[in-house]
Amino acid sequence: MSVESTEEATAVASAEELVEAAVETSEEDAAGKGTSVSRLEEEGDVAADYLEELLDIADIDGDIDIEIRNGRTYISIAAEDDSEGLESLVGRDGEVLEALQELARLSVLSATENRSRLVLDINGYRKERAGDLQQIAENAVAKVKETGAPVALEPMSAYERKIVHDAVADLGFVSESEGEGAGRHIVVSAD
């Protein structure tokens, strides 16, 4: 065998090994994603069962929908008619909704021993609130442009702060969370 044919054979063997390794890696990645999706689906099922029991106990009608997107489980509860019972589960400024979300997360933790980042929405409250938060971010950026001074926003939940941080970043400005506990809030600035 000549030196050239030995080099070619080695190159072909190396290329075949690379392809084989790539296939194995993509199969492992697919299996890992499958596990992740199935874990999220399990979280959704556990939380939905828990929430359905709560609705039954409270004698409140609502349809539960589970959706997996962006590595999170989203659960929404909606009623065909304007059910005041569901509105009471949102509470003032979404306080009851936040508590129910934490209870649903605890039910998932108890059943699966996995911490969950599931998001609960009732009657579209979070979707509507996201629009409000976008407007709050835009107003804060406008005020920073006008005055040049940082603007402190009202305290809000971690989920709401994330929405505002993203909106402020999309507008080309900087935001940081400050404070602790229930007083944690965002400060928007130009730099």
ROBA-51047 format. One record per residue: residue number from 1; x, y, z of N, C-alpha, C, CB in turn. Coordinates in nm, 2 decimals. Atoms other than C-alpha are relative to their C-alpha. Glycine has a CB too. Layout:
N
    i   neast  nnorth     nup  caeast  canorth    caup   ceast  cnorth     cup  cbeast  cbnorth    cbup
  NUM       X       Y       Z       X        Y       Z       X       Y       Z       X        Y       Z
...
//
This chain:
191
    i   neast  nnorth     nup  caeast  canorth    caup   ceast  cnorth     cup  cbeast  cbnorth    cbup
    1    0.08   -0.12    0.00    0.00     0.00    0.00    0.09    0.12    0.00   -0.10     0.00    0.12
    2   -0.08   -0.12    0.01    0.14     0.34   -0.09   -0.03    0.09    0.11   -0.02     0.07   -0.14
    3    0.02   -0.10   -0.10    0.17     0.63    0.14   -0.13    0.08   -0.02    0.12     0.10    0.01
    4    0.12   -0.08    0.04   -0.10     0.82   -0.05   -0.12   -0.08    0.03    0.00     0.04   -0.15
    5    0.12    0.08   -0.03   -0.35     0.53   -0.02   -0.02   -0.02    0.14    0.01    -0.13   -0.08
    6    0.01    0.02   -0.15   -0.27     0.49    0.35   -0.06    0.13    0.06    0.14    -0.03    0.06
    7    0.06   -0.13   -0.04   -0.34     0.87    0.40   -0.14    0.01   -0.03    0.09     0.11   -0.06
    8    0.14    0.00    0.04   -0.66     0.84    0.20   -0.09   -0.08    0.09   -0.02    -0.04   -0.14
    9    0.08    0.09   -0.08   -0.78     0.54    0.40   -0.01    0.06    0.14    0.07    -0.14    0.01
   10    0.01   -0.06   -0.14   -0.70     0.72    0.73   -0.09    0.11    0.00    0.14     0.05    0.04
   11    0.09   -0.11    0.01   -0.88     1.03    0.61   -0.15   -0.05   -0.01    0.03     0.09   -0.12
   12    0.14    0.06    0.01   -1.19     0.82    0.51   -0.04   -0.05    0.13    0.00    -0.11   -0.11
   13    0.03    0.06   -0.13   -1.18     0.63    0.84   -0.03    0.11    0.10    0.11    -0.09    0.05
   14    0.03   -0.11   -0.09   -1.16     0.96    1.03   -0.13    0.07   -0.03    0.12     0.10    0.00
   15    0.12   -0.06    0.03   -1.44     1.11    0.84   -0.12   -0.09    0.04   -0.01     0.03   -0.16
   16    0.11    0.09   -0.04   -1.66     0.80    0.90   -0.02    0.01    0.15    0.04    -0.14   -0.04
   17    0.01   -0.01   -0.14   -1.58     0.82    1.27   -0.07    0.13    0.05    0.14    -0.01    0.07
   18    0.07   -0.13   -0.03   -1.68     1.19    1.28   -0.15    0.00   -0.03    0.07     0.11   -0.08
   19    0.14    0.01    0.04   -2.01     1.12    1.10   -0.07   -0.09    0.10   -0.02    -0.06   -0.14
   20    0.06    0.09   -0.10   -2.08     0.83    1.34   -0.01    0.07    0.13    0.09    -0.13    0.02
   21    0.01   -0.07   -0.12   -2.00     1.04    1.64   -0.11    0.11    0.00    0.14     0.07    0.04
   22    0.10   -0.10    0.01   -2.22     1.32    1.51   -0.14   -0.06    0.00    0.01     0.08   -0.14
   23    0.13    0.07   -0.01   -2.51     1.07    1.46   -0.03   -0.04    0.14    0.00    -0.12   -0.10
   24    0.03    0.04   -0.14   -2.47     0.94    1.81   -0.03    0.12    0.09    0.13    -0.07    0.06
   25    0.03   -0.12   -0.07   -2.46     1.29    1.95   -0.14    0.05   -0.03    0.11     0.11   -0.03
   26    0.13   -0.05    0.04   -2.77     1.40    1.76   -0.11   -0.09    0.06   -0.02     0.02   -0.15
   27    0.10    0.09   -0.06   -2.95     1.08    1.88   -0.01    0.02    0.15    0.04    -0.14   -0.03
   28    0.00   -0.02   -0.14   -2.85     1.15    2.24   -0.07    0.13    0.03    0.14     0.01    0.06
   29    0.06   -0.13   -0.02   -2.96     1.52    2.20   -0.15   -0.02   -0.02    0.05     0.10   -0.10
   30    0.15    0.02    0.02   -3.30     1.40    2.06   -0.06   -0.07    0.11   -0.02    -0.08   -0.14
   31    0.05    0.08   -0.12   -3.34     1.15    2.34   -0.01    0.10    0.12    0.09    -0.12    0.03
   32    0.01   -0.09   -0.11   -3.26     1.42    2.59   -0.11    0.10   -0.01    0.13     0.08    0.01
   33    0.12   -0.09    0.03   -3.51     1.66    2.43   -0.13   -0.07    0.02    0.01     0.06   -0.13
   34    0.13    0.08   -0.02   -3.77     1.39    2.43   -0.03   -0.02    0.15    0.02    -0.14   -0.06
   35    0.02    0.01   -0.14   -3.71     1.33    2.80   -0.04    0.13    0.06    0.13    -0.05    0.07
   36    0.04   -0.13   -0.05   -3.73     1.70    2.86   -0.15    0.04   -0.03    0.09     0.11   -0.06
   37    0.13   -0.03    0.04   -4.05     1.74    2.67   -0.10   -0.09    0.08   -0.03    -0.02   -0.15
   38    0.09    0.09   -0.07   -4.20     1.43    2.84   -0.01    0.04    0.15    0.04    -0.14   -0.01
   39    0.00   -0.05   -0.14   -4.10     1.58    3.18   -0.09    0.12    0.01    0.15     0.03    0.05
   40    0.09   -0.11   -0.01   -4.27     1.90    3.10   -0.14   -0.04   -0.02    0.04     0.10   -0.12
   41    0.14    0.05    0.02   -4.58     1.71    2.98   -0.05   -0.06    0.13   -0.01    -0.10   -0.11
   42    0.04    0.06   -0.13   -4.58     1.52    3.31   -0.03    0.11    0.10    0.12    -0.09    0.05
   43    0.03   -0.11   -0.09   -4.55     1.85    3.50   -0.13    0.06   -0.03    0.11     0.11   -0.02
   44    0.13   -0.06    0.04   -4.84     1.99    3.31   -0.12   -0.09    0.04   -0.01     0.02   -0.15
   45    0.10    0.09   -0.04   -5.05     1.68    3.38   -0.02    0.00    0.15    0.03    -0.14   -0.05
   46    0.01    0.00   -0.14   -4.97     1.68    3.75   -0.07    0.13    0.05    0.14    -0.01    0.07
   47    0.05   -0.13   -0.04   -5.04     2.06    3.78   -0.15    0.01   -0.04    0.08     0.11   -0.06
   48    0.14   -0.01    0.05   -5.36     2.03    3.57   -0.10   -0.08    0.09   -0.01    -0.05   -0.14
   49    0.08    0.08   -0.10   -5.49     1.75    3.80   -0.03    0.07    0.13    0.06    -0.14    0.02
   50    0.01   -0.07   -0.13   -5.42     1.95    4.11   -0.10    0.12   -0.02    0.14     0.05    0.04
   51    0.09   -0.11    0.02   -5.59     2.26    3.97   -0.14   -0.04   -0.03    0.06     0.09   -0.12
   52    0.14    0.05    0.02   -5.89     2.06    3.85   -0.07   -0.03    0.13    0.01    -0.12   -0.10
   53    0.06    0.03   -0.13   -5.94     1.93    4.20   -0.04    0.13    0.08    0.10    -0.08    0.08
   54    0.03   -0.13   -0.06   -5.92     2.29    4.33   -0.13    0.06   -0.05    0.12     0.10   -0.01
   55    0.12   -0.05    0.06   -6.18     2.40    4.08   -0.12   -0.07    0.04    0.02     0.00   -0.16
   56    0.12    0.09   -0.05   -6.41     2.11    4.18   -0.04    0.04    0.14    0.04    -0.14   -0.01
   57    0.02   -0.03   -0.14   -6.37     2.19    4.55   -0.07    0.14    0.01    0.13     0.00    0.08
   58    0.06   -0.13    0.00   -6.45     2.56    4.48   -0.13    0.01   -0.08    0.10     0.10   -0.05
   59    0.11    0.01    0.09   -6.73     2.46    4.24    0.00    0.12   -0.10   -0.13     0.01    0.09
   60   -0.02   -0.10    0.10   -6.59     2.68    3.97    0.02   -0.07   -0.13    0.12     0.10    0.03
   61   -0.01    0.06    0.13   -6.62     2.59    3.60    0.12    0.07   -0.07   -0.13     0.02   -0.08
   62   -0.11   -0.05    0.08   -6.31     2.63    3.38    0.06   -0.11   -0.08    0.10     0.07    0.09
   63   -0.07    0.10    0.08   -6.14     2.45    3.10    0.15    0.02    0.01   -0.04     0.02   -0.15
   64   -0.15   -0.01   -0.02   -5.77     2.37    3.15    0.07   -0.04   -0.13    0.04    -0.09    0.12
   65   -0.08    0.03    0.12   -5.53     2.38    2.86    0.15    0.00    0.04   -0.03     0.11   -0.11
   66   -0.15    0.01   -0.03   -5.16     2.27    2.87    0.07    0.02   -0.13    0.03    -0.14    0.07
   67   -0.08   -0.02    0.12   -4.90     2.39    2.63    0.15    0.00    0.04   -0.04     0.14   -0.07
   68   -0.14    0.00   -0.02   -4.53     2.33    2.61    0.07    0.09   -0.10    0.06    -0.14    0.00
   69   -0.07   -0.08    0.10   -4.32     2.61    2.46    0.12    0.07    0.07   -0.09     0.11   -0.06
   70   -0.12   -0.06   -0.05   -3.97     2.76    2.51    0.05   -0.07    0.13   -0.03     0.15    0.03
   71   -0.05    0.07   -0.12   -3.88     2.49    2.77   -0.08    0.02    0.12    0.14     0.04    0.02
   72    0.09   -0.02   -0.12   -4.17     2.57    3.00   -0.14   -0.06   -0.03   -0.01     0.15    0.03
   73    0.14    0.05    0.01   -4.51     2.43    3.07   -0.09    0.12    0.03   -0.03    -0.11    0.10
   74    0.09   -0.11   -0.02   -4.79     2.69    3.03   -0.14   -0.07    0.02    0.00     0.10   -0.12
   75    0.13    0.05   -0.03   -5.13     2.61    3.19   -0.09    0.12    0.00    0.00    -0.08    0.13
   76    0.10   -0.10    0.00   -5.43     2.82    3.12   -0.14   -0.05    0.04   -0.01     0.08   -0.14
   77    0.13    0.04   -0.04   -5.77     2.81    3.28   -0.09    0.11   -0.06   -0.01    -0.02    0.15
   78    0.10   -0.10    0.06   -6.06     2.98    3.09   -0.14   -0.06    0.02    0.04     0.03   -0.14
   79    0.14    0.03    0.00   -6.44     2.98    3.11   -0.06    0.05   -0.13   -0.07     0.05    0.13
   80    0.07   -0.04    0.12   -6.67     3.00    2.81   -0.08    0.13    0.03   -0.10    -0.11   -0.05
   81    0.07   -0.12   -0.03   -6.88     3.26    2.99    0.08    0.08    0.10   -0.14    -0.04    0.06
   82   -0.07   -0.08   -0.10   -6.77     3.54    3.22   -0.02   -0.05    0.14   -0.03     0.15   -0.02
   83    0.02    0.06   -0.13   -6.73     3.34    3.53    0.08    0.08    0.11    0.06    -0.14    0.01
   84   -0.06   -0.07   -0.11   -6.67     3.55    3.84    0.08   -0.08    0.09   -0.11     0.07    0.09
   85   -0.08    0.09   -0.08   -6.54     3.25    4.01    0.15   -0.01   -0.04   -0.05    -0.14    0.00
   86   -0.13    0.00    0.05   -6.24     3.24    3.79    0.07    0.14    0.02    0.01    -0.03   -0.15
   87   -0.06   -0.14   -0.03   -6.18     3.62    3.83    0.05    0.00    0.15   -0.11     0.11   -0.03
   88   -0.05    0.00   -0.14   -6.16     3.56    4.21    0.13   -0.08    0.01   -0.11    -0.06    0.09
   89   -0.12    0.07   -0.01   -5.88     3.32    4.14    0.12    0.07   -0.06   -0.01    -0.13   -0.08
   90   -0.11   -0.09    0.04   -5.68     3.60    3.98    0.03    0.09    0.11   -0.04     0.08   -0.13
   91   -0.03   -0.08   -0.11   -5.72     3.83    4.27    0.04    0.14   -0.04    0.09    -0.06    0.09
   92   -0.05   -0.13    0.03   -5.61     4.19    4.30    0.14    0.00   -0.04   -0.01     0.09    0.13
   93   -0.13    0.00    0.06   -5.30     4.25    4.09    0.06   -0.14   -0.02    0.09     0.09    0.09
   94   -0.04    0.13    0.03   -5.28     3.88    4.02    0.06   -0.07    0.12    0.11     0.00   -0.10
   95   -0.05    0.06   -0.12   -5.19     3.80    4.38   -0.04   -0.15    0.02   -0.03     0.08    0.13
   96    0.05    0.14   -0.01   -5.41     3.49    4.40    0.05   -0.09   -0.11   -0.16     0.00    0.00
   97   -0.05    0.07    0.11   -5.30     3.38    4.06    0.15   -0.05    0.03    0.00     0.08   -0.13
   98   -0.14    0.03   -0.04   -4.93     3.39    4.18    0.00   -0.11    0.11    0.07     0.13    0.05
   99    0.00    0.10   -0.11   -5.02     3.19    4.49   -0.04   -0.14   -0.06   -0.10     0.04    0.11
  100    0.05    0.12    0.07   -5.21     2.93    4.28    0.12   -0.06   -0.08   -0.12     0.02   -0.08
  101   -0.11    0.04    0.08   -4.91     2.91    4.05    0.10   -0.07    0.09    0.07     0.11   -0.08
  102   -0.10    0.06   -0.09   -4.68     2.84    4.34   -0.05   -0.13    0.06    0.03     0.09    0.12
  103    0.06    0.13   -0.05   -4.92     2.57    4.48    0.01   -0.10   -0.11   -0.15     0.03    0.04
  104   -0.01    0.09    0.11   -4.93     2.41    4.14    0.15   -0.05   -0.02   -0.05     0.06   -0.14
  105   -0.14    0.04    0.01   -4.55     2.41    4.13    0.04   -0.09    0.11    0.09     0.13    0.00
  106   -0.02    0.08   -0.12   -4.54     2.26    4.48   -0.06   -0.14   -0.03   -0.05     0.06    0.13
  107    0.06    0.13    0.03   -4.77     1.98    4.36    0.08   -0.08   -0.09   -0.15     0.02   -0.05
  108   -0.09    0.06    0.09   -4.54     1.91    4.08    0.13   -0.05    0.07    0.04     0.09   -0.12
  109   -0.12    0.04   -0.08   -4.24     1.90    4.31   -0.03   -0.12    0.09    0.05     0.12    0.09
  110    0.04    0.11   -0.09   -4.42     1.67    4.55   -0.01   -0.13   -0.08   -0.13     0.03    0.07
  111    0.03    0.12    0.08   -4.52     1.43    4.27    0.12   -0.05   -0.08   -0.11     0.02   -0.10
  112   -0.10    0.04    0.09   -4.21     1.43    4.05    0.14    0.02    0.06   -0.01     0.08   -0.12
  113   -0.12   -0.04   -0.06   -3.93     1.56    4.28    0.09    0.09   -0.09    0.08    -0.13    0.04
  114   -0.07   -0.10    0.09   -3.84     1.81    4.01   -0.07    0.14    0.02   -0.02    -0.04   -0.15
  115    0.05   -0.14   -0.01   -3.87     2.19    4.05   -0.06    0.04   -0.13    0.11     0.10    0.05
  116    0.06   -0.03    0.12   -4.10     2.33    3.80    0.00    0.15   -0.02   -0.15    -0.05    0.00
  117    0.01   -0.14    0.03   -4.11     2.67    3.62   -0.13    0.03   -0.08    0.13     0.04   -0.08
  118    0.12   -0.02    0.08   -4.46     2.63    3.49   -0.06    0.13    0.03   -0.10    -0.11    0.04
  119    0.06   -0.13    0.00   -4.66     2.94    3.42   -0.15   -0.03    0.00    0.04     0.09   -0.11
  120    0.14    0.01    0.00   -5.03     2.96    3.51   -0.07    0.13   -0.04   -0.05    -0.04    0.15
  121    0.08   -0.11    0.04   -5.28     3.19    3.35   -0.14   -0.03    0.01    0.03     0.04   -0.15
  122    0.14    0.02   -0.02   -5.64     3.24    3.43   -0.07    0.11   -0.08   -0.04     0.01    0.15
  123    0.08   -0.10    0.08   -5.88     3.41    3.18    0.08    0.10   -0.07   -0.11     0.07    0.09
  124   -0.08   -0.09    0.07   -5.60     3.56    2.99    0.06    0.12    0.07   -0.08     0.06   -0.11
  125   -0.05   -0.11   -0.08   -5.48     3.78    3.28    0.15    0.03   -0.04   -0.01    -0.04    0.15
  126   -0.14   -0.02    0.02   -5.11     3.72    3.21    0.02    0.06   -0.14    0.08    -0.13    0.01
  127   -0.01   -0.06    0.14   -5.15     3.80    2.83   -0.03    0.15    0.01   -0.09    -0.08   -0.10
  128    0.04   -0.14   -0.01   -5.33     4.12    2.91    0.10    0.08    0.08   -0.14     0.02    0.07
  129   -0.10   -0.07   -0.08   -5.08     4.21    3.18    0.13    0.02   -0.07    0.03    -0.09    0.13
  130   -0.12   -0.01    0.08   -4.79     4.14    2.94   -0.01    0.13   -0.09    0.02    -0.12   -0.09
  131    0.02   -0.12    0.08   -4.93     4.42    2.72    0.02    0.12    0.09   -0.14     0.00   -0.07
  132   -0.02   -0.11   -0.09   -4.95     4.65    3.02    0.14    0.02    0.04   -0.09    -0.02    0.13
  133   -0.14   -0.01   -0.04   -4.59     4.57    3.12    0.08    0.05   -0.12    0.05    -0.14    0.04
  134   -0.06   -0.05    0.12   -4.48     4.64    2.76   -0.01    0.16    0.00   -0.05    -0.06   -0.13
  135    0.03   -0.15   -0.01   -4.64     4.99    2.80    0.08    0.06    0.11   -0.15     0.02    0.01
  136   -0.07   -0.05   -0.12   -4.48     5.04    3.14    0.15    0.01   -0.04   -0.01    -0.09    0.12
  137   -0.14   -0.01    0.04   -4.14     4.96    2.99    0.02    0.11   -0.10    0.04    -0.14   -0.07
  138   -0.02   -0.11    0.10   -4.19     5.20    2.69   -0.01    0.13    0.07   -0.11    -0.02   -0.10
  139    0.01   -0.13   -0.07   -4.30     5.48    2.93    0.12    0.03    0.08   -0.13    -0.01    0.09
  140   -0.12   -0.02   -0.08   -4.00     5.42    3.15    0.12    0.05   -0.09    0.04    -0.12    0.08
  141   -0.10   -0.03    0.10   -3.77     5.43    2.85   -0.01    0.15   -0.05    0.01    -0.09   -0.12
  142    0.03   -0.13    0.04   -3.94     5.75    2.73    0.04    0.10    0.10   -0.15     0.02   -0.04
  143   -0.03   -0.09   -0.11   -3.89     5.91    3.07    0.15    0.01    0.02   -0.06    -0.04    0.13
  144   -0.15    0.00   -0.01   -3.52     5.81    3.08    0.06    0.09   -0.12    0.06    -0.14   -0.01
  145   -0.05   -0.08    0.11   -3.47     5.96    2.73   -0.03    0.15    0.03   -0.08    -0.04   -0.13
  146    0.04   -0.14   -0.02   -3.65     6.28    2.84    0.09    0.06    0.11   -0.14     0.01    0.04
  147   -0.07   -0.06   -0.12   -3.47     6.33    3.18    0.15   -0.04    0.01   -0.07    -0.04    0.12
  148   -0.14    0.06   -0.01   -3.15     6.12    3.14    0.02   -0.06    0.14    0.09     0.12   -0.01
  149   -0.02    0.06   -0.13   -3.21     6.00    3.50   -0.07   -0.14    0.00   -0.07     0.09    0.11
  150    0.06    0.13   -0.02   -3.28     5.64    3.60   -0.15    0.01    0.05    0.08    -0.09    0.09
  151    0.14    0.00   -0.04   -3.65     5.55    3.65   -0.02   -0.13    0.08   -0.09     0.01   -0.12
  152    0.04    0.12   -0.08   -3.76     5.31    3.93   -0.14   -0.03   -0.02    0.04     0.03    0.15
  153    0.14    0.04    0.02   -4.07     5.11    3.87   -0.05   -0.06    0.13   -0.01    -0.11   -0.12
  154    0.07    0.06   -0.11   -4.32     4.97    4.11    0.05   -0.15    0.02   -0.15     0.00   -0.01
  155   -0.04    0.14   -0.02   -4.24     4.63    4.27   -0.09   -0.10   -0.08   -0.01    -0.04    0.15
  156    0.07    0.09    0.07   -4.35     4.33    4.07    0.06   -0.14    0.01   -0.01     0.03   -0.16
  157   -0.05    0.14   -0.01   -4.32     3.95    4.05    0.12   -0.03   -0.09   -0.11    -0.10   -0.03
  158   -0.11    0.03    0.08   -4.02     3.78    3.90   -0.04   -0.02   -0.15    0.07    -0.13    0.05
  159    0.05    0.03    0.13   -4.22     3.67    3.60   -0.02    0.14   -0.07   -0.13    -0.08    0.00
  160    0.02   -0.13    0.05   -4.33     4.03    3.54    0.12    0.08   -0.03   -0.10     0.08    0.09
  161   -0.13   -0.07    0.02   -3.98     4.17    3.59    0.07   -0.05   -0.12    0.09    -0.02    0.12
  162   -0.06    0.06    0.12   -3.86     3.93    3.32   -0.05    0.06   -0.13   -0.01    -0.16    0.00
  163    0.07   -0.06    0.12   -4.11     4.06    3.07    0.05    0.15   -0.02   -0.15     0.00    0.02
  164   -0.04   -0.14    0.01   -4.01     4.42    3.15    0.15    0.01   -0.04   -0.02     0.08    0.14
  165   -0.15    0.00    0.04   -3.63     4.34    3.13    0.01   -0.02   -0.15    0.07    -0.11    0.09
  166   -0.01    0.03    0.14   -3.68     4.19    2.79   -0.05    0.12   -0.09   -0.09    -0.13   -0.03
  167    0.05   -0.11    0.08   -3.89     4.48    2.67    0.09    0.12    0.00   -0.14     0.05    0.06
  168   -0.10   -0.11   -0.02   -3.64     4.74    2.80    0.12   -0.03   -0.09    0.04     0.02    0.14
  169   -0.12    0.04    0.08   -3.35     4.55    2.63   -0.03    0.01   -0.15    0.04    -0.15    0.03
  170    0.04   -0.01    0.14   -3.55     4.53    2.30    0.00    0.15   -0.04   -0.14    -0.06   -0.02
  171    0.00   -0.15    0.03   -3.57     4.92    2.32    0.14    0.06    0.01   -0.10     0.07    0.10
  172   -0.14   -0.04    0.00   -3.19     4.94    2.36    0.04    0.07    0.13    0.01     0.10   -0.11
  173   -0.03   -0.06   -0.13   -3.19     5.05    2.73    0.04   -0.11    0.10   -0.11     0.08    0.05
  174   -0.05    0.10   -0.10   -3.06     4.88    3.05   -0.10    0.00    0.11    0.14     0.04    0.05
  175    0.08    0.01   -0.12   -3.26     4.76    3.34    0.06   -0.10    0.10   -0.15    -0.05   -0.03
  176   -0.05    0.09   -0.10   -3.17     4.59    3.67   -0.10   -0.01    0.11    0.14     0.04    0.06
  177    0.09    0.02   -0.12   -3.37     4.45    3.96    0.07    0.04    0.12   -0.05    -0.15    0.01
  178   -0.06   -0.05   -0.13   -3.31     4.61    4.30   -0.10   -0.03    0.11    0.03     0.15   -0.01
  179    0.09    0.02   -0.11   -3.45     4.55    4.64   -0.01   -0.15    0.03   -0.14     0.06   -0.02
  180    0.02    0.14   -0.04   -3.56     4.23    4.81   -0.15   -0.03    0.03    0.09    -0.04    0.12
  181    0.13    0.05   -0.03   -3.87     4.02    4.86   -0.11    0.08   -0.07   -0.03     0.02    0.15
  182    0.11   -0.06    0.07   -4.20     4.20    4.79    0.03    0.14   -0.05   -0.12     0.01    0.10
  183   -0.04   -0.14    0.05   -4.02     4.53    4.73    0.10   -0.01   -0.12    0.07     0.07    0.12
  184   -0.09    0.01    0.11   -3.81     4.39    4.45   -0.06    0.07   -0.13    0.03    -0.14   -0.04
  185    0.05   -0.08    0.11   -3.84     4.63    4.15    0.11    0.02   -0.10   -0.05     0.14    0.06
  186   -0.10   -0.02    0.11   -3.67     4.74    3.83    0.03    0.15   -0.01   -0.06    -0.05   -0.14
  187   -0.05   -0.14    0.03   -3.46     5.05    3.76    0.04    0.00   -0.14    0.11     0.04    0.10
  188   -0.03   -0.01    0.14   -3.44     5.15    3.40    0.10    0.12   -0.02   -0.13     0.02   -0.09
  189   -0.10   -0.11    0.02   -3.14     5.36    3.28    0.05   -0.01   -0.15    0.11    -0.01    0.10
  190   -0.06   -0.01    0.13   -2.96     5.46    2.96    0.12   -0.09   -0.01    0.03     0.14   -0.04
  191   -0.12    0.08    0.01   -2.65     5.27    3.05    0.02   -0.09    0.11    0.12     0.08    0.00
//
